[in-house]
Amino acid sequence: MNITEVKVYPVKDEGKLKAYATMVFDNKFIVRDMKIIQGSEGAFFVSMPSRRKKDGTFKDIAHPLDQDTRLEIERAVIEEYEGAVQEVKSDSVTAEEL
């Protein structure tokens, strides 16, 4: 499967939660509600969509089955997030200059 589209939706002032992401594979399969989280060390990671179980714990609804796929997904999502953040920053600078 190839990643054919990544969309990132930044959130404002949500603490460690920085954005939600949607990813499309082969223009045929979509995964929504991935979360971009900033860890305690400052690094970003991607949390897969999950559902709360009756006992209060969370279980992933969809997730990669191997480490290489997980890294590929994280790289694509975080790269798109960083691009969106840069775009917002440059738009803010341009607006302030006016």
C-alpha positions, 0 to 999 in steps of 0.5 A: 500500500502506498500513502497517497494523501495526508491531511493535517488539522492543527488544534489550538491550545490543546496541550500535548495534542497538536493536530488530527490527521487523515491518511489515504492509501492507494486512493482507496482506503482512508484512516481518520482521527490519527492524533499528533502528540508532543511527548514529554521530551518534545518529540512528536508521535502519531497515535492511531484512532482508538476506542474506549473499552468498557474497562476504561482502557483504549484499544486501537481501531486501526494500526500498522502491523509492523514497525517499518509501516508505523515509521512510514506513517509517522514520518508522512504525518509529522512531515505534513504537520511541520509543513502546516505549522510553517505555513501558519507561521509565515502567514502570521508574519505576512499579516503582521507586516501589513 
